[in-house]
Each structure stands twice: as structure tokens, then as C-alpha cells.
Amino acid sequence: MTYNKSIGERLFDAFNIVLLVVGSFLFLYPLWFVIVSSVSDAASIASGAVSLWPKGFNLEAYERVFNDSRVWLTYRNTIFYVLAGTLINLVLTTLGAYPLSRRDLYGRNGVMLFIVFTMFFSGGLIPMYLNVRDLGLFDTRWALLLPGAISAYNLIVMRTFFQSTIPDGLIESAKMEGASEYRILWSIVLPLSMPVVAVMTLFYAVYHWNSWFDAMIYLQDRSLHPLQLLLREILVSSQTNDMLGGVGSGDVVGVSETIKYATTVIATLPILVIYPFLQKYFAKGVMLGGVKE
């Protein structure tokens, strides 16, 4: 049985298609422009001749970026922060969400009230800075790993998943068999909760990859800086002098701009490659957060 759409429905579909095409172009063009500019000739960049297609294909900017030791150092630091930070986040968020999902936990509503309170009110940047300094975390890798070890929103999402998905009877049966709480969590709850674990892994990993502000505040040792902080210095402060060796005075502006574009591509490339395959987990994370008790 076929359904013939009315003229109004066809016009509505056509309008949606046009709107989506225009919206996609507006979102994708800046990214495309950065990629095109990173492989264009420096003179074309300086003159503003680049728009949709490369002008004078040139990979000199990438060569200069990859020859800079700061890029490789900050790349290694970022990978460490993503792996170590995500592991810490997952462990602590899971250990916090599981007991709060148990209806027999005394005072859990009061604890949840305090957790939700932190989502709306905080002490601010200065108290946080003083706290990090007094705990001896300042200018160490731990300053980027411990202060944000648990996200209140992510903890609530994981708690809601545990509470709405894991049957109480399953946990009670495991207790009757003599299983401890840690054994129940490790052998029963987590294997049944891989969707929410995947979502939390993705959320935390993307956060650590894009993070730069905490490093700017807490890290003075440049050998500890992440890649995104180096990218900020190059884009905002135009700190490209170390990459401009051998460039003539007339080409400095153009080469400096291509270096900025190339660094941006290199810093975002992993996310650009991985995101299309993990996009469904973002949508799933939103759905998990909307599950009611």
C-alpha cells in the first residue's frame, strides 16, 4: 500500500531538505576551509585568495609542525591525560554511582542532593586554585586528573542506568549465594552495563582531549602541557617563531597562518576520525540521562 503525500507535505519535506543542506554547509565549511588552507601556498593565504579549493598545493606547514618537538611532546602528554584520566573517571564514577543506585542505601537522597547542588553552585576558580595548590597538586600531572575526577552529570546518568536496568532480584540472589558487593559490581552489574560504560568512556575521553584551561591555570612546567594548550598558544598568541626558521621576511605572515591551520588539523584529526563511528553513543548518552526512576 502506497501513501501519496499531499502538496503541503511535499513542500514541508523540500523545505526540510533545503534547510538541512544549508545548515550542513554552514557547519562544515569552516572545517573544510581550515583543511584547505593548511595545504595552500603561503602567498595565497596572505592575499586571502583561498576559499573553497587549495591554491598552490603545499605541505610545508605540516613539515614544519611535525619537525617541532613541542608538538610530539604535547601529543604524548595528551594521550597520557586521556588514558589515565578516563580510567580514573570511570573507576570513581562507577564506585559512586553503584551504591547510590541501591534503594537500601541509607541517606542516599541526601547525598544526591549534595551532588546535584554542585551542578548549580560552585566555589569558583580562586577557591579551586587554592585547593589544588594546598593539596600539593600544583604543577603536576595530578592537577589535571584529580580535581575533575567525577562529573556530577555523568554520575547521575550512570546511577540512573544501574537503577532502571539492573533488577533488584538479581542482586539479592547474588547476595544469597554469598557474593560481596564488589563481586556483584564486577561480575554482574558491569557486564550488564557495557552501554553506559561505553558512553562514559566517550564523554570523559573527549573532555580530556579538548581540555586546555585547567592546564593553563595549574601547569607552569611546559613539559607537562597538553596539545590543546599548545594549539591555543599558536592560535591566540601566535607563538610560531620556533617553526619559522629559514622563512623570508616577506613570507612570514603567510607561513605563520598555514602553520596555525595545520596545527589545528593535527590537533583535531583523531576526533574527526573517531567521532563518526561513536556518534551513536552520544545519542545513547542523552537517552540514558533521560531515563526516569
Secondary structure, 3 states (H helix, E strand, C coil): CCCCCCHHHHHHHHHHHHHHHHHHHHHHHHHHHHHHHHCCCHHHHHHCCCCCCCCCCCCHHHHHHHCCHHHHHHHHHHHHHHHHHHHHHHHHHHHHHHHHHCCCCCCHHHHHHHHHHHHHCCCCHHHHHHHHHHCCCCCCCHHHHCCCCCCHHHHHHHHHHHHHHCCHHHHHHHHHCCCCHHHHHHHHHCHHHHHHHHHHHHHHHHHHHHCCHHHHHHCCCHHHCCHHHHHHHHHHCCCCHHHCCCCCCCCHHHHHHHHHHHHHHHHHHHHHHHHHHHHHHHHHHHHHHCCCC
